[in-house]
């Protein structure tokens, strides 16, 4: 046996001095431990900002054949062969290094037959490492009863076990299916439930990397990367929720959004061709009595696809007045922006970027040019703080016109004239780097720049949507899952995608309702709005050239059903806003897989067609064509059917009728839910009263209120209410009063009666 290495300690970091490597293990908190080996990359993390280390009590003891590093929550065993095994505080095995040798898949094909197969158009995988070259790998043992989650919005199912994935942000226009290994985002965090005990691993490396989640061999999973330092975090916690909270503590949490951003948003590539087209959409929304808060403008509003310009001719030379008129009607405008800056010496954004050296360059120092929507285009070097600041200042052009939010697209970065070579020169903050490293954080840095611009120019909570992202981008931007299709397979994939995004820190996420590409059908659109109605980002978006899929496009009954669920959404926006207020403290997502709330229930480990909204609502959509009833699993406890109030005992499956107009929806018994008024948009004026529905005869609810727009809540300008019900006795307490617009009246709706309480300013009580 090898001799145990010597150890040097500096504060909460131990360096294990092996003959061929120096492995650092740092205790950040009792439940977060970092494993690091320097391999030449001097850059800083883009995911972890600020010092996350807390003073933590721990011990390091040397045994006969290993060291034991112990906190109140985790135990690490480090041996002479450089293995690291992780246990929880009760000595349950969580993460163990695999001791055997890897065994590549036997694909049963020789070189001659491989050429024949490829000649017919099929792809034969050649590498057990996916897209990487085996620079380093971390191989961990898999237990027979181990489930794997996370990785952002990769395609496929909730449980990622048995599949492989690559981290290389990619714009692939083909219909996304479960065999796609990479999409627009790289979120290298994974979670495990090993024999029911939770853990997490976050690999903070922006280079191209690969996860094999037990596909190659059911006895292990592995992570590998093409370059960079070995840098990963062990995440512990007594529950799955604890582990997610620890990950979001590390990489950041979604900030409290403006309240209107939780409203419905209508979009299509083509609306922004003319002012008349947008007015027609706004008129249809009003005529159809569809609540809506935003219309999105795709690339046609710009002058020749030049970013930070406006096609004034299509908007009667006064877009500011037009946007103001829409705002008065309750509709805000969100505009798309791409990173590609048109190569045009007479275009100020391009000429200034060239003059100041703000674009990425070829190895010989020339501005690198590729093609995107404007044609030949340069790409801002977002890794540099100076360039991010320049981009942030450019957003003032849009905010001055009255744009409410910015939608970042094509920021993988995508390019039409072949892939950007790995050696193109990018910046890593003040260091020179290359596309090979900065590719996966390009969208992240663009989102950060856009966030700072809107925060400065608007003085409100910025509303950014991004297609490409890295771990930690949730601090700056909402996300959507990209260019999906009008396919039943894609509505089915929506639930695991959004649930895994939520687990991966992205609590504010959505999909293109109805599908972006291809032609939707009345049934598919109807089931999609039902399935997506509780997704935090609620946007119907489609591509130019596809069949129109606005709610009125198919007549009745599609329009009436669509309207019904939009109205339900608006009634429950106060509940979702409460969940966002809680998320800023816990990092727990709004839309959750059942396994997050019930990690001790083996039945929910791989449910792909149900989800929960917070702790109280269980949603079981229809995601298969022509299906009008389904099996719904209800976890332990008592559950009430939202529509007919029938009560069920959980821990079993039930059969539910679900005609086209019904979304199976269940409320946990004794839950209390806020119920907003029926409105056609979210007003900037504060609500005068609020209603709470009690699903049972007792319960407690903590409700949050602020102005829904700016950052004054960080100065204490918010209210918190405690609503308590016990045997039909109702009390409302104002736990914190910092926001001047206290509800004048609160109604509490019980099964048998409604109690109305009025605020008494002299005593600050509800009577």
N, C-alpha and C positions, 0 to 999 in steps of 0.2 A: 504494500500500500504506500501511496505517496505520503510525504510528510506534510502536515498542516502548514500553511503559509504563516508568516509573521503578519501582525496587524498593527497599523498605526491609526490613531484616532485624533480627529480634530472636531471638537464640539460633538455634533450628532452625525458625523460622517466617519465611517470606518473604511480604511483601505486595506484590502487583502492582497498581500504582495506575493502572488504566484510567480514562478520562474519566468513565465512567458506573457504575463499580463498583470495589470494592477486594477483590481475590481473594487469599485467604490460602492458602498451601501450606505444610504443616508436615510435617517428616520425623520420624516417630515411631521407626522402626527402619529398617534397610536395606531391608526388604521391606514396610513399611507407611507410606503417605503420605496425609495428609488434605488434602482440598480443601474450603474453607469460605468462605462469603460471608454476612455478617450481614444479615438482612432483618427485624430487629425483634424476634425471639424471644429473650428473655433467659434462658430456662430451661436446665437442664443435661440431659445425656444420661441416659436410663434404661438404655441398653444398655451403655455404657462407663463403668465405675465405677473411680475412682482414676486416677492418672497413668500412662499407658502409654508415655510417651516415654522412650526410652533414649538415652544419649549416642551419637551416630552421626556418622561422618565422611561428608561430602558436599561436592560442589562446585556452584557456580552460575556459569555462564559465559554471556556475551552474544555471540551470533553476529550475522550481518548481519540476519537476519529472524526470529530466535527466541532465547529463552533455553534453556539446557540445564541441568537439575537432575539431578545424578547421584549415586547411592549405589553401594555395591558390588553391588547387585542390580537396581536399577531406573534407567531413564533417562526423564525427562520433558522433552518439548519444548513450550514455551509461546510462542505467537506473538502478534503484535499484534492479531489478530482474536479473541483470547480462546480459541483452541483449545488443548486439552491432549492430547498424544499420548504414549502410554506404551510403552516397550520394555523387554525384559529385558536382563540383563547381556551377552548374546550378540547384542544388537541385533535380536532377533526382535520383530516388531510384536505388541503385546498389545491395547491399547485406543487407538482413535483417534476423535477427534471427527468426526462426519459433516459434510461440507462442503456437501452439497446441501440442497434444500428437502424438507420432509416431504410425502408424497402420500397424502391420505386414501383409504381404501378406496372403490371405486366399488360401491355396493350395488344399483345398477340399479333404483331405485325413486323415484317422485315422491311429492309430499305426498298426492295424492288416493289413490293406490294404497297408500301407507303406512297411511292410515286404514282402508282395507278389510282389509289384512293384520292390523292390530291388533284390528279388530272381531271377527275370527275367533279371537282369543286368542293370536296370535303376537306376539313382541317384535321390534322392529326397532331395532337399535343406532343411536343418533343422534350419538354422540360418539366421536371417534378418541382421546380421552383417558380413556376409561373413565368412572370416577366423579369425576374431578377437573375443574377449570375452567381448566386451562392456566396456573396461576400461575407456574410455571417448569418447564422440562424440560431433561433432559440426553440428547442424542442421540449415539449411538456407531455407528460403522460395523460392519457384519457381513461377515465373509469367507464365501466359498462353503462352505468346510469349517470351520465354527465351531459348536460345540455349547454349549448353555446349561443350567445346573443350579441347584439351590438353591431359594430362596423358601419353605422350610419344607414344610408338608404340603398345598400346593395340589393340586387334583385333576389327573388326567391322567397323563402319561407322565414318565419320568425326564428325558429331554431336553425342555426347555421351549421350544425354538425353534419359532416358528410360532404361539404362543399368546399371549394377553393375560391379565393378572391385576390384581386390585385389592387394596390393603391397607386393609381396613376390617373389623375382626373382626365376624363375622356368624353368627348362629344361624339357619340356614335348614333347616327340617325336610324339605324335598323330597329325594328320592334324589340323592345327589351324583354328578355325572357330569363328564366331562372339560371340558364347556363352562361349569362353574362358575368364575367369576373370583375369588370370595372365599369363605373359610371362617372358622374360629374364630380363626386366628392371623395375625399380620402379622410376617413375618420378612424384611425387605427386603435380604437378601444374595443375590447371584447369582454364579455362577462360569462361566467360559468356558474352553473349549479351542479356541484359535484356531490352526489348522494344527498341532495337537498341543501347543501351548505354553499352560500354565495361567495363569489370573489370577482375581482376585475383585474385586467391587465391593460395598461395604456402604453403603447410603443410610440414614443415621441421622436419620430424620424420622418422628415418630409420627403426623403428620397423615395424612389420607386421601391415598393415592398410587396410582400406576398403573405397571405394567410392560407394555410391548409388546415381546415377544421376537421381533420380526421378522414379526409377523402383518400389520401394515399394509404393510410393504415388506421384502422379503428382503435389502435392502441396509443396513438399520440396525435397531437396537433403541433403545428410549428409556424413560426414567423421568421421571415428572412428579408434582407434588404440588400440593395446593390452598393450602398456606400453609407457614410455617416457614422456617428458614434453609436455604440450599444447604449441605449437609453430607454429604460422602461420603468413603469411604476406598478407596484403591487398594491391593489386596493382591497381593503378588508371591510368588514361590517357584519353585524349580527343578522341583518336582513338584507334582501336584495335592494330595498329602498336605501338603506344605509350606504351600500356600495355606490349607487348612483349619486347620492348626495356627496360622497367623497370625491368622485370623479369630477362633478361640476364645481366643487370647491376648488379643485386643482386647476381646471381649464376655464372656469368662468360660467356664469349663468345668464340666461336670456333676461335682459333688462325689462322692466315693466313697459309694455307697449302703450301707445296711444289707444284709447278705448275704441275709436272708430275703426281701427285696423282689424278688429274682430268681426266687423260687418261683412256683408256679401260684396264681392268685387267681380265685375263683368269685364271680359277681355276677349280680344280676337286680333290676330295679325291682319290688319286691314282697316280697323276702325279709324285710325289716325290719318288716313289718306286725305280726309277733308273734314272741315268743320261740320258740314251737313250730315256726314255719316255719324259723327259723334252725337249730334243733336237728335238724330233719328233713334239712336240707341237709348238716349236719356228719355225721350218721349215715350218709347215703348215700355221702359221700366215703370214710368209713372202711370201710363194707361193700363198696364197689366197689374198694377198694385203690388209690385214686387219691391220689397225693401232692398236698398242698395246704398253702399257708401263710397264706392270708387269705380271708375272706369280706367282701364290701363291703355296706354298708348304704346304700340310697338314701333318698329324702326322707321315707319313712314312719316312721322311728324317732323323728322329732321330734314335739313337741306342736303340732299344727296348723301344721306347716311353719315353726315359729319356730326360727331358728338358735340354737345353744347352749342347746337344751332337749332333754329326753328324754321320750318317751311311757312313763312309768313303769307305767301300767296294763297295757300290752302286755308288760312285762318283769317282772311280779310285784314291782314297786316296788323291785327291787334289780338294776339293770343292771350295776353294778360286779361283783357276785358272778358274774353270768352270763358276763361277758366274761373274768373270771379263770378260770372253768371251761373256757371255750373255749381259752384260752391254754394251759392244762395239757394239752389235747388236741392242741396244736400249731397251733392256728388263731388268728390275730390278726384284729382287726376294724379296717376302714377305713371311716370315715363321710363321707358327702357333706356339703358346706356350700355354700350359695349366698350371694351378697352381699345379696340383698333382705331387709331387716329389716321384719317385719310392723308395720304402723301400728296400734299398740295401746298406749294410755297406761298400761295395767296390766302391760305387758311390760317388764322392766327394761332389756333391751338397747336397745329403742326409746326409752324415756323418758330414759335416760342419754345416748343419742346426740343427742336433741333438745336436752336441757339444755346439753350441752357444744358444740353446734354441729358435730357430726361428720358430718352428712349433706350431700350436695350440695343446692344451692338453686336456686330460680328466679331470674331476673334481679332480681325485686323483693324477694328476701331470704327467701322462704318455703321450707320444706322441700319438695323436689321429690318427688312421689309418682307412681308408676306401678304396674302390676300384674305380679306374678310368682306363684309357687306359693302364698304365704300370702294372696294377694289384694292389697289396697293396701299398698305397701311403699316404704320409704325406702332410699337407696343410700349406703353409707359413702363418704366422700371420701378414698379410699386414697392420693391424691397427697400428703396431708399426713403428715409423720412422726408427729405426735401421734395421728392416727387409726390409722395402722398399728400403733403401739404399743398402742392400746386394743384393736384386733382381736386382736393377739397375746396380750394378757392374757386375753381371752375364751376362747381355745382351751384354757385350763387346765380349763375345765368338762369338756371331752372327755378330756383326758389324765388327769385325776383318776379318771375312770370306768375308764380302761384302754384307751382308743382308741389304736391303734398308728400310724395315719396318717390324713391328711385329704385328701379328694378335692374340689377346688374346681370347681364347675360354674356354668353360667349367668352367667359373669363376663366376657362380651364388652363391656359388660353386656347381657344379653338382657332384653326387656320384652314383656309381653303386650298392653299398651294403646298400641300404636304405638311408633315409634322415639323414643328420647330426643332432644329437639331439640338442635341444635348449640350453642345459646347457654346451656344450663343451666350454672350456675357450679360448676366443679370447681377443685381446687387443684393447682398445679404446684409441689410442695414448699411453700415459704412464699409463693409468688406466686399471685395469683388468675388463673385461666385459665377454659377452657370445655370442654364435652364434645367439641367439635370437635378439640381437641388431645389430651385425656386418654383418649379412648375406647380407642385401641389399646394403651395401657399400663395400662388398668384391671385386667385379669387379672394382669399382671406385678406390679403393686403389691400386689394381694391375695395373690399367691403369696409375695412377699417378707415380708409381714406374718405369714402363716401359718408360714413357715419359721422366722422369729425366735421365734414363740410356741412351736413344738414344740422347738426347740433349747434354749430356756430351761427349759421345763417337764419335758422328758423327759431331757435330758442325753445324747441319742443323735443320730445323724445323722437329720435330719427326713425323713420320707417324705410328700411332697406330690404330688398329681396335679392338673394343671390342664387345662381345655379351652381357655381363651383364653390367648394369650401374645404377647410381643413379643421382639425380638432381645435376648438376654441372660437371659431367664427361665430358661434351663437352669441357672443358678447356684442356683436356688431350688426347682425343681420338675421332676418327671417330667411327660410329656404323653401324651395319647392323641388319636386323630384325630377323635374326636367321634362323633356319631350316624350311623353307617353303617347299611347295610341288609343283609339276608340275600340278597345278589345276587352272582352270579358276577362281574359287573363290579367289585364292591367288593373281592373277594378279589384280583382282578387288579390293582386300583389300590393295594392295600396295600403291595406291594413298592416301587414308585417313591415312594409317600408316605413310608414309613419311611426309605428311603435318602436322599431329599432332606432330611428332617428331620435325619438324622445329619450330612449335609454342612453343615447350617445350625446346628450346635452342639448339637442335641438328641439326645444319644447314648442317652438313656433314654426310649424311646418305644414305643408299641404301638397296636393297634387292638382293637376289640371283636370277639373271636373268635366266629365264627358269625353275626355281624351283630346290631346293636342292634334295628333295626326290621324288620318283615316276618317271615315264617316261614321258618326254615332247613329243610334236608333232611338226611338222614343222610349223603349223599355230600358235600354242601357243607360240613357241619360237620367231617367227617373230613379233607377236603382243607385246610380252614382251620387245624385244629390242626397239621397237618403243615407248612403254609406258614409259620405263625406261631411255631413251636416255638422258634426262635432270636431272636424279637423280644425285646428286653430286658424290656419290660412284657408279661406273659403273663396276660391276663385275658379270661375268657368273660363277656360281659355282654349282657343282652337287656332289652327293654322289657316292661312290664306289658301284657297283652293279646295278646302274641305267643305262638307255640308255645314250650313249654319246650325249652331246648336244653342242659340239663345233660348230661354225657357218657353218663349211663345212660338218658336219655329215649328213645333209639331202640333199646335192647337191643343184641344182637350182630349183626354184628361191630363196630359203632361203638364200643362200650364198650372192647373189648379193644385196638382200634387206638389209641384215645385214651389208654388207660393206657400202652401201649407207648411212645408219644412223650413223655408226661409223665415216664416213667422215664428216657428218654434225656436229657431236659432236665435232670433232677436230677443225672445222672451228669456232665454237662458244665457245671454251675453253677460249679465251680472255674475252668474255662477262661474263662467269661464274667466272673467276678469279677477274674481276672487282667487281662482286657482293660479293665475299668473302672479298675483301678489304673494301667494304662498311659495311659488316656484322660485322667486327671487331669494328666498331664504333657504329652501331645501334642494333646489335643482330638480325636483320631481316633475315629470312632464304632465301636460294636461290630458293628452291621449295616451293611454297606457295599455300594454298587454296585461292580460289577467295575471300572468305569472309575477308581475311586479307587486301587485297587491296581495297575492296569495301564493307566496313562494314555498309554502309548506304543503301545497296541494299538488300531488303528482299529475293529476288530471289536466292541469292547465299549462303544462310546460311547453306544449306545441300546438296550442289553439291559434289558428291563423285567421279565423273568420268572426271573431268577437273581440271587443276591446272595452275598456272602461274610460269614463271621463271623470277624473279625480277618483275618489273612493266611493261615490254614491250612485253613479249611473253605469249600467251595463248595456252595451249596444251590440246587437246581433244582426247585422244587415243581410239582405239577400244579395249574393254576388254571383249567382249562376242564372243563366238564361232560363226563362219559363218556370222557375221555381216559385211556388206559392205557399210553401210551408217548409219548416226547417227544424232541425234538432238544436236546442240551445242548452248549453251547460251552465247551470247556476252554481257558483261556489257556496261554501257553507254560510249559513245564516238564513234570514227571511227576506224574501224579495217580493216586490209589488209590481204588477204589470202597469206600465205608465198609462195605457189607454183604457183598460177596463177595471183596474184596481184589484184584480184578482191576486190573492196572496199565494206564494209558493215557498216551500221549504227547500233550501239549497242542498248542495252536495250531490246533485243528480242532474240528469238530462230530462228536458221536457220537450214536447212537440208543440210548436207554435204555428198558428195560421198566419200567413203573411201575404195577403193579396197585394197587387201592385202598389196600392196607396199606403201600405203599412210597413213601418220600420219597427221590428221587434225591439222594445226598449223596456228596461226594468230598473226600478229604484230600490236601493237597499232600505229595508224597513227602518223607520225612525230617523231617516235622513230628513234634513230640512234644506230646501233649495230656494234661492231668490228667484223671483219671477218678474222680469222687467215688463214695462208697458209695451203694447203693440205700437211700433213706430215704423216710419219708412226710411229712417236713417238715424245714426247715433248723433244726437245733438251735442253741441259744445256747451249748452246750458245745463247745469246740474239738475238731476231729478229732484222733484219735490217730495215724492213719496216712493216707498218700495213695498212690495208684497213678498211674503215668504210662505211657501207651501210645505206643510208638515205631512210626511208620508208615514203615518203611524200616530201614536198618541203621546210620544215623548221624543226628546232629542235636543241637541245643542248645535248651534251654527255660529261661526265667527265670520262676519261680513266686513268687507273693506270698501272704502269710498274715498275718492279724491277728484280732482278736476279732469282727470283722464287725458291730459295733454302734455304738461310740462314737467319739470324736475322739482317743483316746489314740495312735493311729497317727501323728498329727501331732507327737507328742512322741518319736517313734522306736520306739514299741511295735509293731513289725511284724518279720516275718522274710522274708528273700529267699533262695531256693534256686536254684542253678544245676545243672540236670540235663544231663549231656553223655553222648553215646553215640558211639563211634567203633569201627567194626568189631566190634560186640558187646561192647566194653569200656565199662563203665558207671561214671560217677563222679557223686557228689552233693556239692556244696559249699554250706555255709551262708554266704552272702555278707554277710548282716546278721542279727544276732540281738538283737532288742529285745522280742519277744513271748515270754513265758515258756513257752507251750505248744508246744514244738518237736515235730514229728512223731517219734514213737518209732520208726516203721518206714516205709520207703519202698519200694514195689515198682515195678520198671521192667519192663514187658511188651514183649519183643521178638518178632519174627515166629517165632523158633524156641525161645525160652526166656524164663523170668521170673527176674529178678535181684532179690533182697530184701536191702536194706541196713538196718542197725540203728544208731540214734544212740548214740554213745558220749559221755556227758556230760563225762567228764574231759578229752577232747581236742576236744570240739565238732565231731566228725567222724562221717561215716557210713561204716561198715565192713561 
